[in-house]
Amino acid sequence: MRFRTRRFSIALLSAGMAFPAFAQTLPPVAAPPAAVTSAPAQGLAPTGRPDSFAPLARVLLPAVVNISSTIGGAPPGRQGARPDAPDAPQAPPGSPFEEFFRDFFNRNRPGQQPNPGERGEGAPPQQGRRGQSLGSGFIIDASGIVITNNHVIDGATEINVILQDNTTLRAELLGTDPRTDLAVLRVRHSAPLPFVPWGNSDNAEVGDWVLAIGNPFGLGGTVTAGIVSARGRDIRQGPFDDFIQTDAAINRGNSGGPLFNMAGQVVGINTAIYSPSGGSIGIGFSIPSNLARGITQQLAEGGRVRRGWLGVNIQQVTDEIAESLGLRGTVRGALVARAQEGAPAAAAGIRNGDVVLRFNNQDVRDMRSLPRIVAETAVGARVPVVVWRDGREETLTVTLGELPPEQQLAAANPTAPGPQPGQPTEVAGLGMRVAAITPELRERLRLRPDQRGVAVVEVSPNSPAAERELRPGDVILEVQQERVTTPQELTERVDRLRRQGRGTALFLVESQNGQRFVPLRLTPAR
C-alpha cells in the first residue's frame, strides 16, 4: 500500500510474499535465551560507536519474529500470486548465482510447484492457494505477547508467528488500532519465550545509533544499523503521526519489526519508508515506543483503545494570527477554530479564538501536538488547560471525554452561488463585498436555516481576501473575536482596527469545510 508524495511514495512495509514456508528452509539455530534484559550486550556502551553490533544482535534476534498472514483466497490471474510480490534478487548475467536466485524464488512462489525435472519446467501450477503476507514483529512478554503493525495482519484469516528457531505458532489477535497502525497478538508455547523491553523514545536523539531487525522479503531475521535521522515526522498517515526517521535500511517485510537503541531497548516500530520504488533509500519511519507502549497495553488487556477527547476544531497559529491576537514571543499553541457544542472543551469554558498553550502541564508546540497529548490523557481525567485569551493567559480545568470511534463531519453539497440579492457592501481595502443573510441569499448559498453572520458575495482577484482563499458563499462570523451579524458591524470593526494601527484583522470564517480563523492584511482604504 503506497501513499503518493510528489514523485515519491510512502510505502507500508509488509510484503505480499510468494513463499510462506521460506523461513522454515533456513538452517536451525541454537535455542534462544529465556529473556532479554534491558542491557543485553555486556560491555557495550549505551552511546558512542561500537566496534561491532554483533553482541547486541546476538541477544536481540531471538525475540524478533516473522509474521505470516493468510489473506483470503487467491486473487485473479496466476493462482496464489500477490500483485506486490517482490522480484528475485538480481545477479550479473552469467553469474553462478543467477540461476540459483531464479530457481529459488520460482520454487517458493505460490502457484509454482517444484518439478523433478530441471528448473521445474512443465510443472502444473497449484490451484486454490491463498495469498500470503509476510511481516515482522517482536515479543514483549515471556507469556507470548507479540507486537506488529495493523497492516501486516489486516484482513487475515490465519496468522502464524515463526520464531528464530523456525518454530511456527498459531497466533490469536488480541486487538488492533488502525489510527496508529498497531496490532497485538498472543502465541502460546510450552516454555517462556525470549522478549525485549520497551525503551524511552523521548530520549532518542538525532544522531543516535539504532538497529532495525526484521524479515525483509521473507529472508529471515535481518539486522541493519543506522542513526536517528529526525524526530516528530508527520507523513500524513494518521492524526497522531509523530514518527522517528532513521537511515537504517528498511524494506518490505520489515513492517512491525523493532527499532532498538544501543541498550537493546525498543524505541520504535518500523512502519513505512519514503521511496520512489518501494525499496529502501535510507528514509524509514518508526512509531515511537512512548506512543506505542500505552496503546499496545490497552489492546493486550481489553482489545481496544480508549483515547481522551477534547472536542475542538483547531488550526495552526501563524505569525499573522499571533500578531492579531497580541501573542508575544515564539509562535506556538493551537488556535481553537470551533469548540464543539456539548463537548468537554465547551463545557470547560474554552471558546472559539482561544489559543491552547499548555494541556495537562505539557507545552503545545503547534497544532499537530495537541491531538496527541489529548489522546494520551486518560478518559475522565480533570486536567488544567492554559489558553491565550484577550491578551493574557487564562487557566481552565477540563474533564476529558472518550474519543468517539468515528467522528462524522457534516458537509453540505457545494454549489455555485447564483445572483446576489440586495445591495452588497464593499469592505474597503480587503477586496471583498459582503451582504446580510436574507431568506433568498440563504436559499441561493444553501446556508443552514440557523446560519448567522455576514455572507461573502464577491472577492476581487489579487486582493487580501483572495490571498487567503475567501470565496463567495463563505460566512464571516467574527472580526477580532467579536461577533458580527450585519455588513455595517463588520465594516465598523475593520475601520476601528485601522484607526488603532493594526496591520491585520482576524476573521472567523465558516465555509463548506467548517470554521477557520483567517488573518487579513489591512491595506489602506481608498
N, C-alpha and C positions, 0 to 999 in steps of 0.2 A: 504494500500500500504506500503510495507516494503522494506527497503534497508539493505541488509545483511552486517554486520560488524563482521567478525570472527564468533563466535557462537552466538552473539547477533544480534539485528537488530535495525535500526532506523525506527520507525513506525509513519506514519502520523496519526493524531488523530481523524479524522471524523469517525463516526460509521455507518456501514450499519445496520440499525436498523429494527426490525421486528414489531415496534409498533408506526407508525407515529402519532397516536392520543393520545399517552401516556400523553403528557403534559396537555391535556385537562381533564385528570382524576384526576389531583391534585386539592385539595380544593382551592377555590378562596382566594386571599389575599387582603389587603387594597390597594386602588388606589395609584399608585406611585406618588411621587412629580413631579413637572413640570420640574425641572432641578437639576442637581447635581453640586455643586460648587467645586472649586479646593481644598477646605478644608472642606469636608462634615461632618467629625466627630468632633464635638466641644469637646475641651479638650483633644484630642488625639495628643500626641506629634509626629512630623514627623519622629523622630528617637527614638530608645530605645524600650524596650519590653513593649507592652501594657498589661494591666490587662485582657483585653478582646478585641477580634476583632469584637464583636457584633455591636458596634456603627458604625463602618466603613462599615461592610457588610450590615447593615440595609439600608443604604443610597445608596450603590452601586448596590445592586441586581436588582432594577427596570430597570436599564439601560442595563443589560445583557440579551440577548435574545437567544432563541432556533431557529436554522435554520433547517427547514425540506425541503429537496430537493427530488423531484420526478425524478427518473433517468430511462428513457426508459421503456421497458416492463419487464415482469417477466423473470428471467433467466431460463435456462433449469433445470429440476428437479422439486422440490416442488414449486408450484406457489407462486411467491412473495417473496420467501426466499432469503436472501442475503448470499453469502458464508462467509462473515466476521461478520455475526450477532453474538452478544455476547451470552454466555451461561447465564442461570439464576444464581443468587447468590446461593452459596452452604450453606445449613443449616445442622447441625448434624443429622444423621439418627434418625428418630423417633421424631424429634423436631416438635412442633406445627407449626413452620414456613416452614417446608419442603414442605408440600402440598400447602401452600399459595404461595410460590415463584414459584413452578412448574405450578400451575394453572394460576397465574397472567401472567407469561411470555408466556405461551402457548396461553392464550386468546388474547394476543396482538401481536402475530407473524402473519405476512401476511400468508395467506393460512390456518389459524386456525380460526374457527368460533365458538363462544360460543354455547353450546347446553343446552337446558333446563334441560337435564339430568345431573347427577353427573359427573364432570370432563370433560364434553363435549364429551364423548366417542361416536363414531359413527357419529360425525358431518362431513359433506362433506366439503372438502377444498374449499375455494373461488377460482374462476378461473379468470385469466386475470389480477391479481393485479400487479401493477408496483412496482419496487424496491424503497425503501426509504433510504435516508441517513440523519442522524442527526448530527449536529454540533452546534457550538456556535458562537455568535457574540456580538457586543456591539454597542450602539447608540452613535454617536459622535456629533450629532447636533439635536436640537429640531425639525427641519423640517423632520427628519426621515432618515438621512444618517447612514447606518449600515456597519460596518467593519467586515470582516470574512476572512477565508482562501480560496484561489482559489480551493484547492482540495475538500473543503466542497461542493461546488456548481458545480464543473466541470462536464459537460455533462448533467446538469439538464434541464429538460423540464418545470419544475414548481418549484418555490421557495416560501416558506412561512416563515414568521417571527412570532414567538409566544412570546408574551410579558409575563411578570411575572404574570399578572392577567388572563392569558390564552387567551387573545385577539389574534386572528390569522389575520395577514395582508399579502396580496399578495405582493411579493417583485419584484421590477424591477432591473435588473442587469445593473449597470452603466458602469462597466469595470473590467477587471482582469489583473493581471500581473503574469504570471506563473514563471518568473525568481525569484521573491521573495515570491511566493505563497500567494498573497494578492488579495482580491476582495472587491468591494464596491457595496452595494445595496441601494435602496431607497424604503421606505414604506410611505404611506400617511395615516394620521389619522386626526380625527376631532379636536383634541386638541394637543398642544405641547407635545412632548414626553420627558421623562427623558433622560438625556445624561450625559456622563462623559468626563472630559477634558484629553488632552494629557499631559504627563509629559516629563521631560528631562531624557532620558535613560542614557545619559553620566554621570549623577550624581548618578546612581545606582551602589553602591559599593558591592564588595564581602562581604557577611555577613549581608547585609541589609535585614530587614523583607519585605516580599511580600505576597500578597494574589492572588490566582488564582480563578476565578469564571467562571463556565461553565456549561455544560449539559452532564456530563459523562454518557454513556449508556442510554441516554434519560430519566434519572431520574428526570429532572427538575433542577432549579438553585441550584448549589452546591458550597460551599466555602471551599477552603483548604488554609492552611498557610505554609510558609516555608521561606527560605532565598535565596538570590542570591548566587549560588554556584561557578559560574565562569563567566567570560566575554570573548567575542571575540571567541566563539567556531565555528569551521568550521566542519560541519557534512557532507560535500560533497553533499549538496542538490542543490547548485547553485553557480554561480560566485560571488555572493555578500554575502555569508554566514558570519554572524557576530553575532551569537546567544547569548542571555543571557541564562545561565544554572541555573535551580532552582531545589530545592528538594521538593517544594510544590507538593503534589500529583496531577498528571495529568493523565487522562485516555482517552480512546476512547470517542469521543463526545465533548471533550474539545477543539478541533480544532477551532481556530478563537476566542476563549474566551480571555478576557483581563487578564494581569498580572498587579496588582496595587501596588504602593508604599504606605507608611503609610499616605500620604496626600490625598489618594483617586485619584491619577492620573495614567493614563495608561502608563506604562513604557515598556510593551511588549505585544505581541500577541502570545498566546500559539499555537505551531505548530506541534511539534514532541516529541517523547520520545525515550530513549535508553532502550531497553528491550529485554529479551530473550523470552518473551511470548506474548507481545502485551499489557501487563498491566503495571501499574506504579511501578517502583522500586526506585523512588526518583531521577531520572535523566530526567528532562524535558527541552525543549528548546523553547525559545520565541524570536520572531523577535523584535529587539529594536524599541522603538517608534520613535526615531530620524530617523531611516531608513524608517519606515512605514508611517510616517506623510506626507512627501513630495509626496510619491508615491500615497497614497490614495487621496490626494488633487488633483493631476493631473487626477486620474481616475474619481473622482467625477465631475470635471469641464470639462474634454474633452474626457473621455472614454479610454485614452491610456497614456502611459508613454514615455516621451522623455528623453533620457539619453545622457550625454556627451560622446564623443568618441575621443580617442587619436590616435589609430591606431598603436599599438606596440605589439609585442610578447615579453613577459618578463619571467624571471626566477629568482629564489632565489639567493641572494648573500651569498655564503658560506665563511667560514674563508679563504679557499684556494684562492677563486676568489678575495676576498678583498685584500689578500696579493699580488697577482699577479698584481692588479691594483694600489697598493700603497694606498689603502683606509684605513685611520687610525681610531683608536678609535673603538667604538662599531659597530659591523657589522649591517648595516641597508640598506634600499633602495631596489629598484627593478632594476635588470640588463636588459637592452634592448637587447634582442637577435636579433630582427629584427624590424626596422622601416618600416612599410608597405608603399610601393610606392604610392604616391598620397594622403596619409593620412595626418591629421593635424600635427602629430609629425614630419614627414619627411619635411613638408613644413616649420616648425619652426626651422629646423636645428638639430633635435635630430637624433643621429647616433647609429648604432649598437655598442655595447660596452659601451655606456653611462650608468651610474647608476643614476636613478632618486632618489634624496634625499628629495626634497620638491616639492609639487604640490599645487598651489594656496594657498601658505602660510601654508600648513599643512604638518607635517612630514610624510614621507613614511616609516613606520616602517619595512615593509617587502613586499614581492611580493604580498601577499593577500590584503594588504590595498590599493594599488594603484588603482585597478579597481573600488573599492567602492568610493574612493574620486573623481575619474574622472566621474563616473556615476552620482554622486550627484551634479556635477557642471553644470550650465546652458548651454544649447546648444548655441553656438555663442559667449560665453564669452571669453575675452582675459585674460589669466592668466599667472603668472610667474611660470617657472619650473626651479628648481635648479638641475643641473646634475654634476656628478663627471666625469671629462674627462682629460686625460693626466696629472694626478696627482694633479688636483686642481678643485675647484668648479667653475661652469660657470652658469650664469642665462640666460635663453631663454624665449621668450614670445610665447605662442601658442594660436591659436584661435580654440576652440573645435568645432568638427562636431557633428552630431547626430548618435548615435549607430544604425547600421542597425538592422532591426527586426530579421534577422537570418544571422549570419556570416558563409559563406561557406568556408570550409577548403579543399583545393585541396590536394589530396593524390594519388600517383601512386600506382599501384598494386605491392606489394613486390614480388620480385623474387630472387632466389638464384643466385649469380654471377657464371659465368662459368669460364673456364680457362682464366688466365690473360695474355694479350698481352704485348709485350715489356719486358724491364728489370726493375722490381720494385726496389726501393731504400729503404734500411734499414734506419730507423730513430733511431740512436744509443741511447740505454738506455730507449726507450719508448715502445719497444716491438711491433712495427708495421712496415709494409712495405707499401710504397706509390708509386703511378705512375702518370705520366701525363695523362690527359684525351685525349685519341685518339679517332677517329671515331669508331674503333672497340670496345674499352672499353666503350664508351658512349652507344653503342647498347647493349652490354652484361649486363651492370648495369642498363639499362633503365633510363639513365640520361636525363635531359631536353636538347633540342638542344642548348640552350644558357648557359648551365651549365659551370661555371668556377671554378677553384680551383685545388686541388690535391686529387686524389681518394685514399682511403684506400683499399688495396687489400689483406692484411693479418694481423691478430692480434694474437700475441702469448699468450697462457694461462698464467695466474698469472702475467701479465705484467701491468705497469701503464695504458696502453691503455685499456686492458681488464677490469681492476678495474673500469674504467669509462664507460664501456659498449660501446666502439667503436667497430664497426663491418665492415667487408668488404662491400663495397658499400657506406659507408659514404664518404662525401667530405669535406675536410678541406679548409675553405675559408680564414681564418686569423690566424696568430700567434702573440699574444700580440698586437692585434688590428692593425696589418699590413697585407695587402693583400699578399697572396702567390698564384702563378699560376704554379709553377714548383716544383718538388721534391727538386731541388737544393736550391731554395729560402727558402723552409721550413727548410731544414737541417741547412742552414746558420743562420736562425733566432734562432733556438734551440741552436746551438753552441755559438752564441753570448750571449744568456741569461745565459748559463752555465758559460761563462767567467766573467759575471757580478755578479756571486754568487747567482743567483736566484734559489729558491727551487722549484718553479712551473712555468709553462708556460700556458698561457690562449689561448686555441684554439677555434675558431668559427667553428662549425661543422654543416653541413646540412645533414639530413637523410630523410627517408620517412616521418617522423613525423614533419618536419620543422627544423628550425635553433635553436641551443642552444650553450651556452658557456661551455667549458669543461676544467677544470684545470687539468693538468697532472704533476705528480711528475717528476722532472728532476734528475733521477738517473744517476750516473757517467757512461759515455760511456766507453765501453770495447775496 
